[in-house]
């Protein structure tokens, strides 16, 4: 049985992943978020809900006791500080496996017109802060997997393909449910994609590049 700490557990992807993990694995989950009352109804024999600040090393270290996998679904302009706190806390708690949700474009890996549009839409320091957070994770000794989703949809589907850090990003969108499925797959087999950064997008089934490219 795998013990999983879900950081940012109230996020949309995190809630989908929580449901999948409970349905498809025997994992026990600790849901970590600000204002734990928002998920109080989720508590069960397999789910513990705790209140904490993902930028606070003490909060994180306490929540990591007995944890096998940390899944971080964090966001915001302080994402670099959160990344550093997570790395430090995992070191203190002797936890190695990390699944980290980032965003597309942090390596300038999105080609063509879509890449230029993505940069324009995410201007204002957003990409820079997420890129800095990824550097913190990649510079750590952790067994991490960074997930870089395309633009997210709420479509009720699991359909995705992946690219590696040094490969051009392929598509323009992906469902939140697909990202949750990737997380669930990694928890079920934590040996997959260790110290890799995965771009994740919906496959283009008609064989042509999306119009944005």
C-alpha positions as CSV (number, residue, x, y, z in Angstrom):
1,X,0.0,0.0,0.0
2,X,1.3,3.4,-1.0
3,X,0.9,6.5,1.2
4,X,0.5,9.6,-1.0
5,X,0.6,13.2,0.1
6,X,-1.5,15.5,-2.2
7,X,-0.3,19.1,-2.0
8,X,-2.9,21.6,-3.2
9,X,-5.5,19.0,-2.8
10,X,-8.5,21.4,-3.5
11,X,-7.3,22.0,-7.1
12,X,-9.4,20.6,-10.0
13,X,-6.7,18.2,-11.2
14,X,-6.0,17.1,-7.6
15,X,-9.6,16.3,-6.9
16,X,-9.8,14.3,-10.1
17,X,-6.6,12.4,-9.2
18,X,-7.9,11.8,-5.7
19,X,-11.0,10.1,-7.1
20,X,-8.9,8.0,-9.5
21,X,-6.4,7.0,-6.9
22,X,-9.2,5.8,-4.6
23,X,-10.9,3.9,-7.4
24,X,-7.9,2.4,-9.2
25,X,-5.3,1.9,-6.5
26,X,-5.1,0.8,-2.8
27,X,-3.2,4.0,-1.9
28,X,-3.9,5.9,1.3
29,X,-4.1,9.7,0.8
30,X,-3.2,12.7,2.9
31,X,-4.9,15.7,1.4
32,X,-3.0,18.9,2.3
33,X,-4.4,22.3,1.7
34,X,-5.2,25.7,3.2
35,X,-8.5,25.7,5.0
36,X,-8.9,21.9,5.2
37,X,-12.6,22.4,6.0
38,X,-13.2,22.7,2.2
39,X,-12.5,18.9,1.9
40,X,-13.6,17.7,5.3
41,X,-16.3,15.5,3.7
42,X,-13.5,13.6,1.9
43,X,-12.1,12.1,5.1
44,X,-12.4,8.3,5.4
45,X,-10.4,5.2,6.4
46,X,-8.2,5.9,3.4
47,X,-8.2,9.7,3.3
48,X,-6.7,12.1,5.9
49,X,-7.3,15.8,5.4
50,X,-4.8,18.3,6.9
51,X,-4.5,22.0,7.0
52,X,-1.2,23.6,6.0
53,X,0.9,26.0,4.0
54,X,2.9,24.6,1.1
55,X,5.5,27.2,1.6
56,X,6.0,26.3,5.2
57,X,8.7,23.6,5.7
58,X,7.5,22.6,9.2
59,X,3.9,22.1,7.9
60,X,5.2,20.0,5.0
61,X,7.6,17.9,7.1
62,X,4.9,17.0,9.6
63,X,2.5,16.0,6.8
64,X,5.2,13.8,5.2
65,X,5.6,11.4,8.1
66,X,5.1,7.9,6.7
67,X,4.6,9.2,3.1
68,X,5.9,7.3,0.1
69,X,5.0,9.6,-2.8
70,X,4.4,13.4,-2.8
71,X,2.1,14.7,-5.5
72,X,2.3,18.5,-5.7
73,X,-0.5,20.3,-7.5
74,X,0.6,23.8,-6.5
75,X,0.2,27.2,-8.2
76,X,0.8,30.9,-7.8
77,X,3.5,33.5,-8.0
78,X,5.3,32.0,-5.0
79,X,5.6,28.6,-6.8
80,X,9.5,28.8,-6.6
81,X,9.4,29.2,-2.8
82,X,6.9,26.3,-2.6
83,X,9.2,24.2,-4.7
84,X,12.1,24.9,-2.4
85,X,10.0,24.2,0.7
86,X,8.9,20.9,-0.7
87,X,12.4,19.8,-1.6
88,X,13.7,20.8,1.9
89,X,10.8,19.1,3.7
90,X,11.2,15.9,1.6
91,X,14.9,15.8,2.5
92,X,14.1,16.2,6.2
93,X,11.3,13.6,6.1
94,X,13.5,11.2,4.0
95,X,10.9,11.0,1.2
96,X,12.3,10.6,-2.4
97,X,9.4,10.3,-4.9
98,X,7.8,13.6,-6.2
99,X,5.2,14.2,-8.9
100,X,5.2,17.9,-9.7
101,X,2.7,19.7,-11.9
102,X,4.1,22.5,-13.9
103,X,3.1,24.0,-17.2
104,X,4.0,24.0,-20.9
105,X,6.5,26.5,-22.2
106,X,9.0,26.5,-19.3
107,X,11.8,25.4,-21.6
108,X,10.7,27.3,-24.7
109,X,9.7,23.9,-26.0
110,X,6.4,25.0,-27.7
111,X,7.1,25.6,-31.4
112,X,5.5,27.9,-34.0
113,X,2.6,30.4,-33.6
114,X,1.2,28.5,-30.7
115,X,4.4,28.9,-28.8
116,X,4.5,32.6,-29.4
117,X,0.8,32.9,-28.4
118,X,1.5,30.8,-25.3
119,X,4.3,33.2,-24.2
120,X,2.1,36.2,-24.9
121,X,-0.8,34.8,-22.8
122,X,1.5,33.8,-19.9
123,X,3.6,36.9,-19.9
124,X,4.1,38.8,-16.7
125,X,6.4,36.5,-14.9
126,X,4.2,33.4,-14.9
127,X,6.4,31.2,-17.1
128,X,9.6,32.5,-15.4
129,X,8.4,31.6,-11.9
130,X,7.3,28.1,-13.1
131,X,10.6,27.6,-14.9
132,X,12.5,28.6,-11.7
133,X,10.4,26.2,-9.7
134,X,11.3,23.4,-12.1
135,X,15.0,24.2,-11.8
136,X,14.7,23.8,-8.1
137,X,13.1,20.4,-8.5
138,X,15.6,19.3,-11.2
139,X,18.5,20.5,-9.1
140,X,17.4,18.4,-6.1
141,X,18.4,14.7,-5.4
142,X,14.7,13.7,-5.5
143,X,13.2,11.0,-7.8
144,X,10.9,13.6,-9.5
145,X,8.6,13.6,-12.4
146,X,7.7,17.0,-13.7
147,X,4.4,17.1,-15.7
148,X,3.9,19.9,-18.2
149,X,0.3,19.9,-19.4
150,X,-0.9,21.7,-22.5
151,X,-3.8,24.2,-22.0
152,X,-6.3,22.4,-19.8
153,X,-9.9,21.5,-20.7
154,X,-12.7,20.0,-18.6
155,X,-13.5,17.3,-21.2
156,X,-14.6,14.0,-19.7
157,X,-11.9,12.0,-21.5
158,X,-8.5,10.4,-21.0
159,X,-6.5,10.9,-24.1
160,X,-2.9,11.9,-24.0
161,X,0.6,11.5,-25.4
162,X,3.9,12.6,-23.9
163,X,7.1,14.3,-24.9
164,X,10.4,14.6,-23.1
165,X,12.2,17.8,-22.0
166,X,14.4,18.1,-25.1
167,X,11.6,17.4,-27.5
168,X,9.2,20.0,-29.1
169,X,5.7,20.1,-27.5
170,X,3.2,18.4,-29.9
171,X,-0.4,19.5,-29.1
172,X,-2.3,22.5,-27.8
173,X,-4.7,21.1,-25.2
174,X,-5.3,18.2,-22.8
175,X,-8.1,17.4,-20.4
176,X,-7.6,17.7,-16.6
177,X,-8.8,14.1,-16.4
178,X,-5.9,13.0,-18.6
179,X,-3.4,14.7,-16.3
180,X,-5.1,13.0,-13.3
181,X,-4.7,9.7,-15.1
182,X,-0.9,10.3,-15.6
183,X,-0.6,11.1,-11.9
184,X,-2.5,7.9,-11.0
185,X,-0.3,5.8,-13.3
186,X,2.9,7.2,-11.7
187,X,1.6,6.5,-8.2
188,X,0.6,2.9,-9.2
189,X,4.2,2.4,-10.6
190,X,6.6,5.0,-9.1
191,X,9.5,3.6,-11.0
192,X,8.2,5.2,-14.2
193,X,9.7,8.4,-15.6
194,X,12.0,9.1,-12.7
195,X,13.9,12.3,-13.1
196,X,12.1,13.2,-16.3
197,X,10.0,16.1,-17.4
198,X,7.0,15.1,-19.4
199,X,5.0,17.3,-21.8
200,X,1.5,16.0,-21.9
201,X,-1.0,16.8,-24.7
202,X,-4.1,15.3,-26.4
203,X,-3.0,13.4,-29.5
204,X,-3.9,14.9,-32.9
205,X,-5.8,12.1,-34.5
206,X,-6.2,13.6,-38.0
207,X,-2.4,13.4,-38.7
208,X,-2.0,17.2,-39.4
209,X,-0.4,19.7,-37.1
210,X,-2.9,21.8,-35.1
211,X,-3.8,25.1,-36.7
212,X,-2.0,27.0,-34.0
213,X,1.3,25.5,-35.3
